[in-house]
């Protein structure tokens, strides 16, 4: 359920502060994203993104799913808190792996956890 996924994300998310008041979030994979490293344009409208990922047998080729997940994770980390993202996957059926959620630090962590569960 969404509540359980968000709770899991909150428990795996550790936030710390560098000496300069800069927030840094540690994601479940251990990578960090600095608030200064991301481009946040407060003047743009929030994005509402639905990522549609294939789980077909072609995704079983060596490295294909890993490359896809790495790219999606990178995109998720670039989103700002006003943006929303969902993950949908398909093969012979369609699955909503992650509902449309605000991409604050907890939302990003939950999206990455949900992405890890997508398998061909």
Contact map, one row per residue, 1 for C-alpha under 8 A:
111110000000000000000000000000000000000000000000000000000000000000000000000000000000000000000000000000000000000000000000
111111000000000000000000000000000000000000000000000000000000000000000000000000000000000000000000011000000000000000000000
111111100000000000000000000000000000000000000000000000000000000000000000000000000000000000000000000000000000000000000000
111111110000000000000000000000000000000000000000000000000000000000000000000000000000000000000000000000000000000000000000
111111111000000000000000000000000000000000000000000000000000000000000000000000000000000000000000000000000000010011000000
011111111100000000000000000000000000000000000000000000000000000000000000000000000000000000000000000000000110010000000000
001111111110000000000000000000000000000000000000000000000000000000000000000000000000000000000000000000000000000000000000
000111111111000000000000000000000000000000000000000000000000000000000000000000000000000000000000000000000000010000000000
000011111111100000000000000100000000000000000000000000000000000000000000000000000000000000000000000000000110110010000000
000001111111100000000000000000000000000000000000000000000000000000000000000000000000000000000000000000000100110000000000
000000111111110000000000000000000000000000000000000000000000000000000000000000000000000000000000000000000000000000000000
000000011111110000000000001100000000000000000000000000000000000000000000000000000000000000000000000000000000100000000000
000000001111111000000000111100000000000000000000000000000000000000000000000000000000000000000000000000001100100000000000
000000000011111100000000111000000000000000000000000000000000000000000000000000000000000000000000000000000000000000000000
000000000000111110000011110000000000000000000000000000000000000000000000000000000000000000000000000000000000000000000000
000000000000011111000011100000000000000000000000000000000000000000000000000000000000000000000000000000000000000000000000
000000000000001111111111000000000000000000000000000000000000000000000000000000000000000000000000000000000000000000000000
000000000000000111111111000000000000000000000000000000000000000000000000000000000000000000000000000000000000000000000000
000000000000000011111100000000000000000000000000000000000000000000000000000000000000000000000000000000000000000000000000
000000000000000011111100000000000000000000000000000000000000000000000000000000000000000000000000000000000000000000000000
000000000000000011111110000000000000000000000000000000000000000000000000000000000000000000000000000000000000000000000000
000000000000000011111111000000000111000000000000000000000000000000000000000000000000000000000000000000000000000000000000
000000000000001111001111100000000110000000000000000000000000000000000000000000000000000000000000000000000000000000000000
000000000000001111000111110000011110000000000000000000000000000000000000000000000000000000000000000000000000000000000000
000000000000111100000011111000011100000000000000000000000000000000000000000000000000000000000000000000001000000000000000
000000000000111000000001111111111000000000000000000000000000000000000000000000000000000000000000000000000000000000000000
000000000001110000000000111111110000000000000000000000000000000000000000000000000000000000000000000000000000100000000000
000000001001100000000000011111100000000000000000000000000000000000000000000000000000000000000000000000000000100110000000
000000000000000000000000011111100000000000000000000000000000000000000000000000000000000000000000000000000000000000000000
000000000000000000000000011111110000000000000000000000000000000000000000000000000000000000000000000000000000000000000000
000000000000000000000000011111111000000000000000000000000000000000000000000000000000000000000000000000000000000000000000
000000000000000000000001111001111100000000000000000000000000000000000000000000000000000000000000000000000000000000000000
000000000000000000000001110000111110110000000000000000000000000000000000000010000000000000000000000000000000000000000000
000000000000000000000111100000011111110000000000000000000000000000000000000000000000000000000000000000000000000000000000
000000000000000000000111000000001111110000000000000000000000000000000000000000000000000000000000000000000000000000000000
000000000000000000000100000000000111111000000000000000000000000000000000000000000000000000000000000000000000000000000000
000000000000000000000000000000001111111000000000000000000000000000000000000000000000000000000000000000000000000000000000
000000000000000000000000000000001111111100000000000000000000000000000000000001000000000000000000000000000000000000000000
000000000000000000000000000000000001111110000000000000000000000000000000000001000000000000000000000000000000000000000000
000000000000000000000000000000000000011111000000000000000000000000000000000000010000000000000000000000000000000000000000
000000000000000000000000000000000000001111110000000000000000000000000000000000000000000000000000000000000000000000000000
000000000000000000000000000000000000000111111000000000000000000000000000000000000000000000000000000000000000000000000000
000000000000000000000000000000000000000011111000000000000000000000000000000000000000000000000000000000000000000000000000
000000000000000000000000000000000000000011111100000000000000000000000000000000000000000000000000000000000000000000000000
000000000000000000000000000000000000000001111110000000000000000000000000000000000000000000000000000000000000000000000000
000000000000000000000000000000000000000000011111000000000000000000000000000000000111000000000000000000000000000000000000
000000000000000000000000000000000000000000001111100000000000000000000000000000000111100000000000000000000000000000000000
000000000000000000000000000000000000000000000111110000000000000000000000000000000011100000000000000100000000000000000000
000000000000000000000000000000000000000000000011111000000000000000000000000000000011110000000000000100000000000000000000
000000000000000000000000000000000000000000000001111100000000000000000000000000000000111100000000000100000000000000000000
000000000000000000000000000000000000000000000000111110000000000000000000000000000000111100000000000000000000000000000000
000000000000000000000000000000000000000000000000011111000000000000000000000000000000001111000000000000000000000000000000
000000000000000000000000000000000000000000000000001111100000000000000000000000000000001111000000000000000000000000000000
000000000000000000000000000000000000000000000000000111110010000000000000000000000000000011100000000000000000000000000001
000000000000000000000000000000000000000000000000000011111110000000000000000000000000000011100000000000000000000000000111
000000000000000000000000000000000000000000000000000001111111000000000000000000000000000001110000000000000000000000000001
000000000000000000000000000000000000000000000000000000111111100000000000000000000000000000000000000000000000000000000001
000000000000000000000000000000000000000000000000000000111111100000000000000000000000000000000000000000000000000000000000
000000000000000000000000000000000000000000000000000001111111100110000000000000000000000000000000000000000000000000000001
000000000000000000000000000000000000000000000000000000011111111110000000000000000000000000000000000000000000000000000001
000000000000000000000000000000000000000000000000000000001111111110000000000000000000000000000000000000000000000000000000
000000000000000000000000000000000000000000000000000000000001111110000000000000000000000000000000000000000000000000000000
000000000000000000000000000000000000000000000000000000000001111111100000000000000000000000000000000000000000000000000000
000000000000000000000000000000000000000000000000000000000011111111110000000000000000000000000000000000000000000000000000
000000000000000000000000000000000000000000000000000000000011111111111000000000000000000000000000000000000000000000000011
000000000000000000000000000000000000000000000000000000000000001111111100000000000000000000000000000000000000000000000000
000000000000000000000000000000000000000000000000000000000000001111111110000000000000000000000000000000000000000000000000
000000000000000000000000000000000000000000000000000000000000000111111111000000000000000000000000000000000000000000000000
000000000000000000000000000000000000000000000000000000000000000011111111100000000000000000000000000000000000000000110000
000000000000000000000000000000000000000000000000000000000000000001111111110000000000000000000000000000000000000000000000
000000000000000000000000000000000000000000000000000000000000000000111111111000000000000000000000000000000000000000000000
000000000000000000000000000000000000000000000000000000000000000000011111111100000000000000000000000000000000000000000000
000000000000000000000000000000000000000000000000000000000000000000001111111110000000000000000000000000000000000100000000
000000000000000000000000000000000000000000000000000000000000000000000111111111000000000000000000000000000000000000000000
000000000000000000000000000000000000000000000000000000000000000000000011111111100000000000000000000000000000000000000000
000000000000000000000000000000000000000000000000000000000000000000000001111111100000100000000000000000100001001100000000
000000000000000000000000000000001000000000000000000000000000000000000000111111100000000000000000000000000001000000000000
000000000000000000000000000000000000011000000000000000000000000000000000011111110000000000000000000000000000000000000000
000000000000000000000000000000000000000000000000000000000000000000000000001111111010000000000000000000100000000000000000
000000000000000000000000000000000000000100000000000000000000000000000000000001111110000000000000000000110000000000000000
000000000000000000000000000000000000000000000000000000000000000000000000000000111111000000000000000001111000000000000000
000000000000000000000000000000000000000000000110000000000000000000000000000000011111000000000000000001110000000000000000
000000000000000000000000000000000000000000000111100000000000000000000000000000111111100000000000000001100000000000000000
000000000000000000000000000000000000000000000111100000000000000000000000000000001111110000000000000111100000000000000000
000000000000000000000000000000000000000000000011111000000000000000000000000100000011111000000000001111100000001000000000
000000000000000000000000000000000000000000000000111000000000000000000000000000000001111100000001111110000000001000000000
000000000000000000000000000000000000000000000000011110000000000000000000000000000000111110000001111100000000001000100000
000000000000000000000000000000000000000000000000011110000000000000000000000000000000011111000111110000000000000000000000
000000000000000000000000000000000000000000000000000111100000000000000000000000000000001111100111100000000000000000000100
000000000000000000000000000000000000000000000000000111110000000000000000000000000000000111111110000000000000000000000000
000000000000000000000000000000000000000000000000000001110000000000000000000000000000000011111100000000000000000000000001
000000000000000000000000000000000000000000000000000000010000000000000000000000000000000001111100000000000000000000000000
000000000000000000000000000000000000000000000000000000000000000000000000000000000000000001111110000000000000000000000000
000000000000000000000000000000000000000000000000000000000000000000000000000000000000000111111111000000000000000000000000
000000000000000000000000000000000000000000000000000000000000000000000000000000000000000111001111100000000000000000000000
000000000000000000000000000000000000000000000000000000000000000000000000000000000000011110000111111000000000000000000000
000000000000000000000000000000000000000000000000000000000000000000000000000000000000011110000011111000000000000001100100
010000000000000000000000000000000000000000000000000000000000000000000000000000000000011100000001111110000000001001100000
010000000000000000000000000000000000000000000000000000000000000000000000000000000000111000000001111110000000000000000000
000000000000000000000000000000000000000000000001110000000000000000000000000000000001111000000000011111000000000000000000
000000000000000000000000000000000000000000000000000000000000000000000000000000000001110000000000011111100010000000000000
000000000000000000000000000000000000000000000000000000000000000000000000000000001111100000000000000111110010000000000000
000000000000000000000000000000000000000000000000000000000000000000000000000100111111100000000000000011111111000000000000
000000000000000000000000000000000000000000000000000000000000000000000000000000011100000000000000000001111111000000000000
000000000000100000000000100000000000000000000000000000000000000000000000000000001000000000000000000000111111100000000000
000001001100100000000000000000000000000000000000000000000000000000000000000000000000000000000000000000111111110000000000
000001001000000000000000000000000000000000000000000000000000000000000000000000000000000000000000000011111111111000000000
000000000000000000000000000000000000000000000000000000000000000000000000000110000000000000000000000000111111111100000000
000000001101100000000000001100000000000000000000000000000000000000000000000000000000000000000000000000001111111110000000
000011011100000000000000000000000000000000000000000000000000000000000000000000000000000000000000000000000111111111000000
000000000000000000000000000000000000000000000000000000000000000000000000000100000000111000000000010000000011111111100000
000000000000000000000000000100000000000000000000000000000000000000000000100100000000000000000000000000000001111111110000
000010001000000000000000000100000000000000000000000000000000000000000000000000000000000000000000000000000000111111111000
000010000000000000000000000000000000000000000000000000000000000000000000000000000000000000000000110000000000011111111100
000000000000000000000000000000000000000000000000000000000000000000001000000000000000001000000000110000000000001111111100
000000000000000000000000000000000000000000000000000000000000000000001000000000000000000000000000000000000000000111111110
000000000000000000000000000000000000000000000000000000000000000000000000000000000000000000000000000000000000000011111110
000000000000000000000000000000000000000000000000000000100000000000000000000000000000000010000000100000000000000001111111
000000000000000000000000000000000000000000000000000000100000000010000000000000000000000000000000000000000000000000011111
000000000000000000000000000000000000000000000000000001111011000010000000000000000000000000100000000000000000000000000111
